[in-house]
Amino acid sequence: MAIRDRGKKKSQFAFGMPELIKSQRDLWRDTVRIVKSIVDEYEKWRSTISG
């Protein structure tokens, strides 16, 4: 008599839901994002004069 374990097949769809994939992708993008400072006009002007 064969054991028919469908637990894995049933749960695979949960990992393929579009909302879950999008949220995981957004989370990954936020973790690898480099925080850059905001440069205002004065800092741009000052960097062109000094260098």
Steps between C-alpha positions, in 0.01 A plus 500: 500500500651834395518792737359806330639806669352803327604742772794634304301540179225689678738737676707585191230730368525719810855589402393593148231753583565834324446708815755295693755515219458878467536557873813282516650684202426838659653383829813385317528831315470691827774293665753555219413866448786742562402802705617813323495845647297771334724757334355848486594779261752654740693174535505456120633854457758452775627171350548661158705783653718281722573226252 
